[in-house]
Structures are given as C-alpha cells and as structure tokens.
Amino acid sequence: MGFMRGKANIMNYKRKLFDFLENDANRKYCSPIIKKLLQANLRKRKFVIKIDNTHEKISLAPEEIEEKIQEILEFIVKKALIEGYSTLVVPCMISKYQAPNFYIQDETPREEELWRFLYLLLTGMHGHDYVLNLDNVSDELLSDFRTWLLNKNYVILSSEHSGLNFGELLSSLNIPRAVLLEEFIVSFLLLSCFAKFWKEKQDEMKFAEIQGEIFAKVSDDMTFIVFVLSRQKKKMFIFPRMKEILTRYYEDFFESSESIPSISRFIFSLCIADKDYREKSSKLLNKLLYYMLQGYINGELLSRTIELKAGYELKKKNKRVYGILSASQFFLKL
C-alpha cells in the first residue's frame, strides 16, 4: 500500500514493493522505517548486517540507506531464509539465537511471507516508533485514501520530516495536543481519519447505488496492522474486521453533516491535559482503545477512565470545567 501505487494487484509482494521503491519520493518516505528496523545494527555510525553462516555482511552509512534500499532488503531476506525468522523482517519475532527453545527444528520462513511483511512495513504510515497499515483492502480504495492524506497534509513526503503529520491530524479532530501518542491512540486517530475519508467519498456521490459501490470496496476482512519499532522491544498487533468496527462506531457519523465523528469527540474528551494527570489518563485511554479496536469495550477500563476524568474536573478551583462530549451517542453504540 503505497503513496504512488504499483502496477497490478496480482503481482507478488517483492515485485509490488520494488515498484513502489522505484519512485524517489517513496524511497525518501520509507527510509526512516528502514533505519528503525536496523537501529540495533548500528556500529560506529554504520548499519552492519551479517549472515553468520556464510560470513557475508553489508555495511552502510545512514545517508546511503535511501539509494540502497533494494540491496538491503534482498540481503535481510537472504539472511532470514538462511538463519530463520528475524526482527529485521518480522518485528514481533525473537531470533533463534536469543530463544532457541521457542523454535521447532528446521522451522524456516517462506520467501513470499518475508516480502509480505516488508511490503506492509515499508508502505505503511509511519510516525514516531509506529508503522500502521491496512491489509485486505483494494488497491484502488487504498490509493484514494493515500492521496486524500497527502492532500490534507496529514502525511508529509520529505527526506527530513516524512511520515504522519500529527499536528494536522490532531487539529482535524479537535484533539488536545497534550495527549500522549501511544500506539493504540495513534491507531484510533488514523482509523477516525479513514472514517472521515470514507464519509467524504460518500458525500461526493449523488446516487444511492453509487454510494453502495463505495461501501462494497471495503471488504469484510479489512485488517488494521500496527507495528511498534521501539529500540527496547518491537511488537506487532493485528486487528481484523475493521469494516465491522467502522460501521458500529461511525455509523451515525456517516449519516450526519458533522465533520468530526462523535466517537472521536467522546474518546478524546476523556484526555486530561494537566501534566500531573496526562500520563495516567493517556495510558488508561490507550488500554481502552486496544480492546475497542478488537470490537470490545472493557467496562472496567471505561469506568476507570471516566472516573479519573470526572474526579479531575471536579477538583478544579476557579477554572473552566471540560465535560465528556457525545456520551449519549457512545453509550447507544454499546
């Protein structure tokens, strides 16, 4: 899924990824992702990758990454095929050398599987330590979504500051900038942007039957994939049935003239900007959204989040009180 699409949907993932990387802007865009994947391999200002079994290695300075991305990808796939699964390709894996007892004898990845992971990683929407992508979505719809993000300045294509433009994203949903950008908060933020895009696509149509075609382009098995590429621990989360989540929590938004979904107003009105409460508030909200992205509202977390918000507002002295927005619309969805 790229900003400038590959050719045909039937091509294998390696071919699709290399078609994506033929474009200079795309290589600039995904270079920070490569650097995140390789950050544990930085030695004396160079990224060093070795294949122990064959004694092969490549060594590149950070400024060489953009022009040598294809060479790097070929090498790390070769390394994985020889040595087994690697966090260079599959971020959530533990290497065989770190945890040999976790592996079945002769367990080796398939080459197409490795290229699929790299395709999802390098064509995803990245920001901070996160890469987010949608799977099981048509190339046509995804291409329209990417173009929309660029036109709205929600994504920047730049060698210096490529990736998600969080300032614009937060402003578009009227979200306080004090919120901590944890992985599931960012995921919900992007999902809300997809809902806004979807609504604008509908609003462009004049006839009901054409609207139906737009809905049909979002498959029932649309999946949201979240990669966390932090230095400490790399993780991957898969959220299936995103169409079901969209229709459940954003249905009233699609049928309204509002520019911000009520679910977004509700969720982010639970944030507390005060520096003494901000971290606890964001952590609770992040956990709540983890379950919500799976189609489930955790009642205990919801209660704790609301209690923290209400308790904080009631303790204020001579200051404006900010309530919880769109609560009735949210509870009608439960």
C-alpha positions as CSV (number, residue, x, y, z in Angstrom):
1,M,0.0,0.0,0.0
2,G,1.9,3.0,-1.2
3,F,1.6,6.7,-1.9
4,M,2.4,6.0,-5.5
5,R,0.8,2.7,-6.4
6,G,2.5,-0.3,-8.0
7,K,1.1,-1.8,-11.2
8,A,-1.2,-4.8,-10.9
9,N,-2.8,-6.2,-7.8
10,I,-1.8,-9.8,-8.8
11,M,1.9,-9.2,-8.6
12,N,3.9,-10.8,-5.8
13,Y,4.9,-8.7,-2.8
14,K,8.5,-8.4,-3.8
15,R,7.6,-7.0,-7.2
16,K,5.0,-4.7,-5.7
17,L,7.4,-3.4,-3.2
18,F,10.2,-2.8,-5.7
19,D,7.7,-1.0,-8.0
20,F,6.8,1.3,-5.0
21,L,10.5,1.9,-4.4
22,E,11.2,3.0,-8.0
23,N,9.8,6.4,-7.1
24,D,12.2,8.8,-5.4
25,A,9.6,10.2,-3.0
26,N,8.6,6.8,-1.8
27,R,12.2,5.9,-1.1
28,K,12.6,9.1,0.9
29,Y,9.4,8.3,2.7
30,C,10.3,4.8,3.8
31,S,14.0,5.4,4.7
32,P,13.1,6.2,8.3
33,I,11.4,2.9,8.6
34,I,14.5,1.0,7.4
35,K,16.6,2.9,9.9
36,K,14.2,1.9,12.7
37,L,14.4,-1.7,11.6
38,L,18.2,-1.5,11.6
39,Q,18.7,0.6,14.7
40,A,20.1,-2.4,16.7
41,N,22.6,-3.0,14.0
42,L,24.3,0.5,14.2
43,R,28.0,0.1,14.7
44,K,30.3,3.2,14.7
45,R,27.9,5.3,12.7
46,K,27.3,2.5,10.2
47,F,24.5,-0.1,9.9
48,V,26.1,-3.6,9.8
49,I,24.2,-6.7,8.8
50,K,25.8,-10.1,8.9
51,I,24.9,-13.6,7.8
52,D,26.9,-15.7,10.2
53,N,26.5,-19.0,8.3
54,T,28.1,-17.6,5.1
55,H,30.2,-14.8,6.7
56,E,28.6,-12.3,4.3
57,K,27.9,-8.8,5.5
58,I,27.0,-5.3,4.3
59,S,27.9,-2.0,6.0
60,L,26.1,1.2,5.1
61,A,26.2,4.8,6.4
62,P,22.8,6.3,7.3
63,E,22.9,8.6,4.3
64,E,23.3,5.6,2.0
65,I,20.1,3.9,3.0
66,E,17.8,5.7,0.6
67,E,19.7,4.7,-2.6
68,K,20.5,1.2,-1.4
69,I,17.1,0.1,0.0
70,Q,16.6,-2.7,-2.5
71,E,20.1,-4.1,-1.8
72,I,19.4,-4.0,1.9
73,L,16.0,-5.8,1.5
74,E,17.5,-8.5,-0.6
75,F,20.2,-9.1,2.0
76,I,17.9,-9.3,5.0
77,V,15.6,-11.7,3.2
78,K,18.5,-13.9,2.3
79,K,19.7,-13.7,6.0
80,A,16.2,-14.8,7.2
81,L,16.0,-17.6,4.7
82,I,19.4,-19.0,5.9
83,E,19.1,-18.3,9.6
84,G,15.4,-18.2,10.3
85,Y,12.9,-15.6,11.3
86,S,14.4,-12.2,12.2
87,T,13.2,-9.0,13.7
88,L,14.7,-7.2,10.7
89,V,11.7,-8.7,8.7
90,V,9.2,-9.7,11.3
91,P,9.4,-7.2,14.2
92,C,7.5,-9.3,16.7
93,M,9.8,-12.3,16.4
94,I,12.5,-13.4,18.8
95,S,15.6,-14.6,17.0
96,K,16.6,-18.3,17.1
97,Y,19.8,-17.3,18.9
98,Q,18.0,-15.4,21.7
99,A,15.4,-18.1,22.3
100,P,16.4,-21.4,20.6
101,N,13.8,-23.4,22.7
102,F,11.0,-21.5,21.1
103,Y,11.7,-22.9,17.6
104,I,10.7,-26.1,16.0
105,Q,13.6,-27.9,14.3
106,D,14.1,-26.8,10.7
107,E,11.5,-24.1,11.0
108,T,12.2,-21.7,8.2
109,P,10.1,-18.8,6.7
110,R,8.8,-18.8,3.2
111,E,10.3,-16.1,0.9
112,E,6.9,-14.7,-0.1
113,E,5.9,-14.4,3.5
114,L,9.0,-12.3,4.3
115,W,8.4,-10.0,1.3
116,R,4.8,-9.6,2.5
117,F,6.0,-8.4,5.9
118,L,8.5,-6.0,4.3
119,Y,5.8,-4.7,2.0
120,L,3.4,-4.0,4.9
121,L,6.2,-2.3,6.8
122,L,7.7,-0.1,4.2
123,T,4.4,1.1,2.6
124,G,2.8,1.8,5.9
125,M,2.0,5.1,7.5
126,H,4.8,5.9,10.0
127,G,5.3,8.3,12.8
128,H,7.4,8.2,16.0
129,D,8.0,4.4,16.6
130,Y,4.9,3.2,14.8
131,V,4.0,2.0,11.4
132,L,0.4,1.5,10.6
133,N,-1.1,-0.3,7.6
134,L,-4.4,-1.7,6.2
135,D,-4.5,-5.2,4.7
136,N,-7.2,-6.9,2.6
137,V,-8.2,-3.5,1.1
138,S,-8.4,-2.9,-2.7
139,D,-5.5,-1.1,-4.3
140,E,-8.0,1.5,-5.7
141,L,-9.5,2.4,-2.4
142,L,-6.2,2.5,-0.6
143,S,-4.7,4.7,-3.3
144,D,-7.6,7.1,-2.9
145,F,-7.0,7.1,0.8
146,R,-3.3,7.9,0.5
147,T,-4.0,10.7,-2.0
148,W,-6.5,12.1,0.5
149,L,-4.0,12.0,3.3
150,L,-1.4,13.8,1.2
151,N,-3.9,16.5,0.0
152,K,-5.0,17.1,3.6
153,N,-1.3,17.4,4.7
154,Y,-1.9,14.5,7.2
155,V,1.2,12.8,5.7
156,I,4.4,14.5,4.7
157,L,6.7,13.2,1.9
158,S,10.1,14.7,2.8
159,S,13.6,13.4,3.3
160,E,13.8,15.3,6.6
161,H,10.3,15.0,8.1
162,S,8.5,12.3,6.2
163,G,5.6,10.5,7.9
164,L,2.4,11.3,9.7
165,N,1.8,14.9,10.5
166,F,0.4,14.6,14.0
167,G,-0.2,18.3,14.4
168,E,-2.6,18.4,11.5
169,L,-4.2,15.1,12.4
170,L,-4.9,16.2,16.0
171,S,-6.2,19.6,14.8
172,S,-8.6,18.0,12.2
173,L,-10.3,16.1,15.0
174,N,-10.1,18.9,17.6
175,I,-7.9,16.7,19.9
176,P,-5.8,18.3,22.7
177,R,-2.1,18.2,21.8
178,A,-1.4,17.1,25.4
179,V,-2.5,13.6,24.6
180,L,0.4,11.1,24.6
181,L,0.7,9.4,21.2
182,E,0.7,5.8,22.4
183,E,0.3,3.0,19.8
184,F,-3.5,2.4,20.1
185,I,-4.3,6.1,20.5
186,V,-2.4,6.7,17.2
187,S,-4.2,3.7,15.6
188,F,-7.6,5.1,16.6
189,L,-6.6,8.5,15.4
190,L,-5.8,7.1,11.9
191,L,-9.0,5.0,11.9
192,S,-11.0,8.1,12.6
193,C,-9.2,9.8,9.6
194,F,-10.2,6.8,7.5
195,A,-13.8,7.3,8.6
196,K,-13.6,11.0,7.5
197,F,-12.2,9.9,4.2
198,W,-14.9,7.3,3.7
199,K,-17.6,9.9,4.5
200,E,-16.2,12.4,2.0
201,K,-16.1,9.7,-0.6
202,Q,-19.8,9.0,0.1
203,D,-20.7,12.7,0.1
204,E,-19.2,13.1,-3.4
205,M,-21.8,10.6,-4.7
206,K,-25.2,11.8,-5.9
207,F,-27.0,8.4,-6.3
208,A,-27.7,5.7,-3.7
209,E,-26.5,2.9,-6.0
210,I,-23.1,4.6,-6.4
211,Q,-22.8,5.0,-2.6
212,G,-23.4,1.3,-2.3
213,E,-20.4,0.7,-4.6
214,I,-18.2,2.7,-2.2
215,F,-19.2,0.6,0.8
216,A,-18.6,-2.6,-1.2
217,K,-15.0,-1.6,-1.8
218,V,-14.3,-2.0,1.9
219,S,-14.1,-5.8,2.4
220,D,-15.5,-7.5,5.5
221,D,-12.0,-8.8,6.3
222,M,-10.2,-5.5,6.2
223,T,-7.4,-5.7,8.7
224,F,-5.5,-3.0,10.6
225,I,-1.9,-3.8,11.3
226,V,0.2,-1.9,13.9
227,F,4.0,-2.2,14.1
228,V,5.9,-0.8,17.1
229,L,9.5,-0.4,16.2
230,S,10.9,1.0,19.5
231,R,14.5,0.4,20.4
232,Q,13.6,-1.6,23.6
233,K,11.0,-4.0,22.1
234,K,9.5,-4.4,18.7
235,K,5.9,-5.6,18.6
236,M,3.1,-6.2,16.0
237,F,-0.7,-6.1,16.5
238,I,-3.3,-7.3,14.1
239,F,-6.9,-6.1,14.3
240,P,-9.3,-7.9,11.9
241,R,-12.9,-7.0,10.9
242,M,-12.3,-3.3,10.7
243,K,-15.3,-2.8,8.5
244,E,-17.4,-4.1,11.4
245,I,-15.7,-1.6,13.7
246,L,-16.3,1.3,11.3
247,T,-20.0,0.5,10.8
248,R,-20.6,0.0,14.5
249,Y,-18.8,3.1,15.9
250,Y,-19.0,5.5,13.0
251,E,-22.5,4.8,11.5
252,D,-24.0,8.0,12.9
253,F,-21.1,10.0,11.6
254,F,-21.6,8.6,8.0
255,E,-25.3,9.7,8.2
256,S,-24.7,13.2,9.6
257,S,-23.4,16.5,8.4
258,E,-20.7,16.6,11.2
259,S,-17.1,17.0,10.4
260,I,-15.8,15.1,13.5
261,P,-17.1,11.7,14.5
262,S,-19.0,11.5,17.8
263,I,-16.9,8.5,18.8
264,S,-13.8,10.6,18.4
265,R,-15.3,13.5,20.4
266,F,-16.2,11.1,23.2
267,I,-12.9,9.3,23.4
268,F,-10.6,12.3,23.3
269,S,-12.7,14.3,25.7
270,L,-11.6,11.7,28.2
271,C,-8.0,13.0,27.9
272,I,-6.6,15.2,30.7
273,A,-4.0,17.8,29.6
274,D,-2.8,18.6,33.1
275,K,0.8,17.5,33.4
276,D,0.1,15.6,36.7
277,Y,-2.7,13.6,35.1
278,R,-1.7,13.4,31.4
279,E,0.4,10.2,31.6
280,K,-2.1,8.2,33.6
281,S,-5.0,9.5,31.5
282,S,-3.3,8.6,28.2
283,K,-2.2,5.1,29.5
284,L,-5.8,4.2,30.5
285,L,-7.2,5.5,27.2
286,N,-4.6,3.6,25.3
287,K,-5.6,0.3,27.0
288,L,-9.3,1.1,26.4
289,L,-8.7,1.6,22.7
290,Y,-6.8,-1.7,22.5
291,Y,-10.0,-3.5,23.3
292,M,-12.1,-1.2,21.3
293,L,-10.1,-1.9,18.1
294,Q,-11.0,-5.6,18.7
295,G,-14.7,-4.7,18.8
296,Y,-15.0,-5.0,22.6
297,I,-15.4,-2.3,25.3
298,N,-13.7,-3.2,28.5
299,G,-16.2,-1.9,31.2
300,E,-13.6,-1.7,34.0
301,L,-11.2,0.4,31.9
302,L,-14.0,2.6,30.7
303,S,-15.2,3.2,34.2
304,R,-11.7,4.0,35.5
305,T,-11.1,6.4,32.6
306,I,-14.4,8.3,33.2
307,E,-13.8,8.4,36.9
308,L,-10.3,9.8,36.5
309,K,-11.7,12.5,34.1
310,A,-14.7,13.4,36.3
311,G,-12.6,13.4,39.5
312,Y,-10.0,15.7,38.0
313,E,-12.6,18.2,36.6
314,L,-14.5,18.3,40.0
315,K,-11.3,19.1,41.9
316,K,-10.6,22.2,39.8
317,K,-10.8,25.5,41.6
318,N,-11.9,28.7,39.7
319,K,-11.1,27.0,36.4
320,R,-13.2,26.1,33.4
321,V,-14.6,22.6,33.6
322,Y,-14.4,20.5,30.4
323,G,-17.1,17.8,30.3
324,I,-17.3,14.5,28.5
325,L,-18.6,15.0,24.9
326,S,-21.0,12.9,22.9
327,A,-21.5,10.4,25.7
328,S,-25.1,9.6,24.8
329,Q,-24.1,8.7,21.2
330,F,-21.3,6.5,22.5
331,F,-23.5,4.5,25.0
332,L,-26.1,4.0,22.4
333,K,-23.5,2.0,20.4
334,L,-22.9,-0.4,23.2
